[in-house]
Amino acid sequence: MEHSIKLEIPFPSNRLATIAQRVINVDKELKTDQVKRTLSVNDNKLEALFECTTARMMRVSVNSFLEMLTMVTRTMDQCDPLSKQ
């Protein structure tokens, strides 16, 4: 794949980063022949590696990921009292 980007998203704890990884991993990429997304947790960071065939697919995939991440972190803030520690 021609295009790649790695994002590192810090969380207050390893537990919250792992929860985010598990929740986001449920939603698979729709065009697996054009986009490969790999999520991992390193300490308290969620790491996302995107490999795409085109810049357009990169933009679409990363944008979708960030929207899901926003939803997950807002839910954590509302429902998990430990997320604010």
Long-range contacts (C-beta under 8 A, 24 or more apart in sequence): 1-36, 1-51, 1-52, 1-53, 2-52, 2-53, 2-54, 3-50, 3-51, 3-52, 3-53, 3-54, 3-55, 3-57, 3-58, 4-49, 4-50, 4-51, 4-52, 5-49, 5-50, 5-58, 5-62, 6-47, 6-48, 6-49, 6-50, 7-47, 7-48, 7-49, 7-50, 7-62, 7-65, 8-42, 8-45, 8-46, 8-47, 9-45, 9-46, 9-47, 9-48, 9-69, 10-44, 10-45, 11-44, 11-45, 11-46, 12-44, 12-83, 12-84, 12-85, 13-44, 13-82, 13-85, 14-41, 14-43, 14-44, 15-82, 16-44, 16-76, 16-80, 16-82, 16-83, 17-41, 17-43, 17-44, 17-45, 17-46, 19-72, 19-76, 19-80, 20-46, 20-69, 20-72, 20-73, 20-76, 21-46, 23-68, 23-72, 24-65, 24-68, 24-69, 24-72, 27-68, 29-61, 31-57, 35-61, 37-61, 37-65
